[in-house]
Amino acid sequence: MKLLHVDSSILGESSVSRALSAELVHKLARTIPGLEIRYRDLAAEPVPHLSGAYLAGASIEAADRAPELQQDLALGSELLEEFLAADIVVIGAPMYNFSISSQLKAWLDRLAVVGKTFRYTGNGPEGLAGGKRMVVASSRGGFYAGTSLDAIEHQESYLKAFFGFLGIDDIQFVRAEGIALGAEQRTRSVEAARQEITLLAA
């Protein structure tokens, strides 16, 4: 089996989502013999945001493409293929300003490709990337789930909608909330998330 591990936090070693996603991958590797792991750090190696040239690039003959465009198209193809090849996808996804990081959004934009991960039909869009298991290590400074702030939560809800559109319905979230409310709360939240990881990986 193949696992794709993606981190998107800009906080480096201080990141809760990175710590949780790493623990997830470590425990899954211990329970799945021969698991092949591919890692991508979207903060260390950012994916360029989409451009008009990139979207139009597929219709341009290869010989007529500028070198920069050719490199961008090659990267997009690489990102898509490694995602499609994965049986399991683990994502470290912190909440930034009620949503996901721009680094993660840039990566997602390279995955939504008509004819590859979804298609339009007479009955509406159809996802083509189903059959994967997805686990998201989610971190949030405050408390949102089940509170009055749930209405402005566009992090987990967006990821669930996005991957659902691609046909992936097996998506689980390991969540650490309230991590900005002091060291004691951060420790409690991270420990609770780690207990969830143990259950998920079992």
CORFENFEN-V764986 format. One record per residue. RES is the residue in one letter. SS is DSSP state (hx for helix, st for strand, lp for the rest). OMEGA is omega in radians with two decimals (NA if undefined). Layout:
BEGIN
RES_SS_OMEGA / RES_SS_OMEGA
END
This chain:
BEGIN
M_lp_3.14 / K_st_3.12 / L_st_3.05 / L_st_-3.12 / H_st_-3.08 / V_st_3.03 / D_st_-3.09 / S_lp_3.13 / S_lp_3.11 / I_lp_-3.02 / L_lp_3.09 / G_hx_-3.07 / E_hx_3.12 / S_hx_-3.03 / S_lp_3.06 / V_hx_-3.12 / S_hx_3.10 / R_hx_3.13 / A_hx_-3.12 / L_hx_-3.14 / S_hx_3.11 / A_hx_3.12 / E_hx_3.07 / L_hx_-3.11 / V_hx_-3.14 / H_hx_-3.10 / K_hx_3.07 / L_hx_3.13 / A_hx_3.14 / R_hx_-3.09 / T_hx_-3.12 / I_lp_-3.10 / P_lp_3.05 / G_lp_-3.11 / L_lp_3.12 / E_st_-3.02 / I_st_3.05 / R_st_-3.08 / Y_st_3.07 / R_st_3.13 / D_st_-3.04 / L_lp_3.06 / A_lp_3.13 / A_lp_3.13 / E_lp_-3.07 / P_lp_3.03 / V_lp_3.13 / P_lp_3.07 / H_lp_-3.14 / L_lp_3.08 / S_lp_3.08 / G_hx_3.14 / A_hx_3.14 / Y_hx_-3.11 / L_hx_-3.14 / A_hx_-3.00 / G_hx_-3.10 / A_lp_-3.12 / S_lp_3.14 / I_lp_3.10 / E_lp_-3.08 / A_hx_-3.10 / A_hx_-3.09 / D_hx_-3.12 / R_lp_3.04 / A_lp_-3.13 / P_hx_-3.13 / E_hx_3.12 / L_hx_3.14 / Q_hx_3.11 / Q_hx_-3.14 / D_hx_3.11 / L_hx_3.12 / A_hx_3.10 / L_hx_3.12 / G_hx_3.12 / S_hx_3.12 / E_hx_3.13 / L_hx_-3.12 / L_hx_-3.08 / E_hx_-3.14 / E_hx_3.06 / F_hx_-3.13 / L_hx_-3.09 / A_hx_-3.05 / A_lp_3.01 / D_lp_3.12 / I_st_3.07 / V_st_3.08 / V_st_-3.08 / I_st_2.97 / G_st_-2.99 / A_st_3.06 / P_st_3.02 / M_lp_3.03 / Y_st_3.09 / N_lp_3.05 / F_lp_-3.09 / S_st_3.12 / I_lp_3.11 / S_lp_3.10 / S_hx_3.10 / Q_hx_3.12 / L_hx_3.13 / K_hx_3.13 / A_hx_3.10 / W_hx_3.14 / L_hx_-3.12 / D_hx_3.11 / R_lp_-3.12 / L_lp_-3.13 / A_lp_-3.07 / V_lp_-3.12 / V_st_-3.11 / G_lp_-3.14 / K_lp_-3.12 / T_lp_3.03 / F_st_3.06 / R_st_3.08 / Y_st_3.13 / T_st_3.11 / G_lp_3.13 / N_lp_-3.13 / G_st_-3.12 / P_st_3.13 / E_st_3.11 / G_st_-3.11 / L_lp_-3.04 / A_lp_-3.12 / G_lp_3.11 / G_lp_3.12 / K_lp_2.96 / R_st_-3.11 / M_st_3.08 / V_st_-3.11 / V_st_3.02 / A_st_-3.02 / S_st_3.07 / S_st_-3.10 / R_lp_3.14 / G_lp_-3.13 / G_lp_3.10 / F_lp_-3.10 / Y_lp_-3.06 / A_lp_3.09 / G_lp_3.12 / T_lp_3.12 / S_hx_3.14 / L_hx_-3.11 / D_hx_-3.10 / A_hx_-3.14 / I_hx_3.08 / E_lp_-3.13 / H_lp_3.14 / Q_lp_3.14 / E_hx_-3.13 / S_hx_3.12 / Y_hx_-3.12 / L_hx_3.12 / K_hx_3.13 / A_hx_-3.11 / F_hx_-3.10 / F_hx_3.02 / G_hx_3.09 / F_hx_3.13 / L_lp_3.08 / G_lp_-3.11 / I_lp_-3.13 / D_lp_3.10 / D_lp_-3.11 / I_st_-3.11 / Q_st_-3.14 / F_st_2.97 / V_st_-2.92 / R_st_2.98 / A_st_-3.13 / E_lp_3.06 / G_lp_-3.04 / I_lp_3.10 / A_lp_-3.05 / L_lp_3.10 / G_lp_-3.06 / A_hx_-3.11 / E_hx_3.13 / Q_hx_3.10 / R_hx_-3.14 / T_hx_3.13 / R_hx_-3.10 / S_hx_-3.14 / V_hx_3.14 / E_hx_3.10 / A_hx_3.12 / A_hx_3.13 / R_hx_3.08 / Q_hx_3.07 / E_hx_3.13 / I_hx_3.13 / T_hx_3.13 / L_hx_-3.13 / L_hx_-3.07 / A_hx_-3.08 / A_lp_NA
END
